């Protein structure tokens, strides 16, 4: 078969197959079309289902959104209600804030922790036997703050505590650095005046021949100081960082001395024999009367009123308490002390040339006499020179004369135990025990650490210096004593000037300038039984400001903890001086006169009685008070229970604290405190005994006489009226011609004589008012500026000059 035949045979079946395929395809078209349509419908269903599902989800989301919206609306409504409550609370807060501001400006409520908190630490130590103490602060012209302080031991000094430390701050007290060491010295006090910056203290701790020393800053940064030089000689000085007053061009420092520890001890001799009568022994006539005797002596200089003296005889001695001293006549009037009668049973004669000496022993905190003194200098002088200073006379403590009475009246006394008695008497006395010691004359209160400030407010201050003495005792924690120092003769114009007068004759030599001193009275000043305060005068507010301790419970029955710890350490408790145990609170007070004090706020405190802030010193820095104090606390926390080394307690200090009280004047009601009105005269009263001695109450006696005369005139007029009426009634009854109706009409008519009598009484009253009244004079005086040291005002006539007798008012 040929190839062509073969190809022909092949194409024939292919055509058939192709035809069959076409027929099959045509036949299958409907089926394919159905399947295609069916496939499209299924996809649509899936799409529709997805749409349905999406719609369902959208509806669910919508419902959820509606629910969330409702919840949001509810929350918004709640928030609106809460916001309204908050707004109301904020309005209340605003009122509270406004009240607080007004309170600080005008009202009397104290504020809590008014210093910046927490108080910063100038220095902090951790020792088993040393504490830090005696801080004082000044501000240099360049703005640097300087603080002087010391490390101390419980009693006495050690080699490494004789040098005093100077710290400085150039950032307002935020940080401190030690810049100098000064010494040897004890109880340092820093102050500045016209001639420079000084550091004053004592040579040693309590001891004989312990004198005041002073060092001067040699640069303008506080890094260089002179070697301390001695200012006094032979004194046993007790001085703390009680401040130095710089005012009116003078510098004044107060301190105390112990005469029986001076070198040499003040002594003299009797120039006449002294008869001493003893009658009745213990509880007898001499005991009850405590006779006063005149001791004629060779020299009365150096002896101090109210201090104890003795006259030795036969291996023993008789002890006397000085009542008065007449130095010109050489007479010391003194009381025979009761405790002599425990060994002196009969009278005796002390011969002439017998020794007389001060005699209060050497037990510093028990029995010794603490005598208050001051010294004063021109602030432009070199204060390192002893010749620049003038010493005052000593002022003895009158409580020593009245120890038994103080115990009876005020329940205040000090130690009278065997150690005290032996220190004073020097020998054992059978039968003399502690129970009878107070009545016998032992255990008198003692004062110490006087803080001096000049009275220089613009409301009647007299320009004199007032020292407020701390008085140690158990229960009267505000007990204090006032001593007045007068340096007016040292400030007077013309003292020391040369020349003549208008007549051409030489001028009389001026009297020597003196710093006089006198005891005013015992009084009550907050915290003065606890420790010494810091006091200063502020010219802006015209008030005196004081930082002092506040005792929470003066009748607390003290005990030591059952188990001492760093949180509750054993306390420093001194018998008969328990007011000083609670030094946990430091308070700010203000006063118009340095006698009457008002609480401004609490500077700082700890609830724990084992912590303290004490012995403060302060300065004014613009609107702020800067206060430094020795303290036992944890500066890193407000917690009172933060543990410390058990050595640190209510007395031993681990820290020198620095407090800044911002806008301190806002804590005083200045308007109330300084108000004078129509009822105040200048100068202000100082002591009632001055009013009696100067008879400054003559105006009152005269006023009483005027009012009595007016009352007598009115009584006479009334008597005349009633007498006339009685005469008319008698005449009417005798004549019988006046009818009752006519009598009634006559009674209703005004009585001419009664009117005349009333007019006379009124005229008498007007006549009395023509003379100037004291209140009017006061008003005129108030218009004049206060001049504490200027020309004295003319004294009002005394009662005798006015022709009136002193009728006892």
Protein Blocks (a to p, Z undefined) as FASTA:
>chain_A
ZZklmmmmmmmmmmmmmmmmmmmmmmmmmmmmmmmmmmmmmmmmmmmmmmmmmmmmmmmm
mmmmmmmmmmmmmmmmmmmmmmmmmmmmmmmmmmmmmmmmmmmmmmmbdcehkbccdddd
fbdcddfkbccehiacdddfkopacdddddddfehcdfklmpccddddfehopaccdfbd
cdddehiaddddfkbccddddfbdcdehiacdddddfbfnopaccddddfbehiacdddd
ebpadeehiacddddddfklgccddddddfbdcddddehiaoilmlmnopadddddfblg
hiaghiacdddeehiacddddfbdcfknopacddddfklmmmmmbdcdddehiacdddeb
jafbgoiacddddddddfkbcfkbmklpccddddddfklmmmmmmmmmnopacdfbfklm
mmmnopacehiafklmmmnogaiacdehiacdddfbfnhpahiacdddddddfklmmbcc
dddddfklmmpghihpacddfkopacddddddddddddfbdcddehilnbccdddddfkl
opacddddddfblkbccdddfbdcfklccddddehilmmmpmmbccddddfkomaccdfb
dfbdcfblkbccehiadddehjaccddddddddfkbcbfklccdfkbcfkbccbdcdddd
ehkllmpcfklmmpnbjmbccdddfbfklmmmnopmlmmmmmmmmmmmmmmmmmmmmmmm
mmmmmmmmmmmmmnopacfklmmmmmmpccfklmmmmmmmmmmmmmmmmpccfklmmmmm
mmpccdfklccddddddfklnopacehZZ
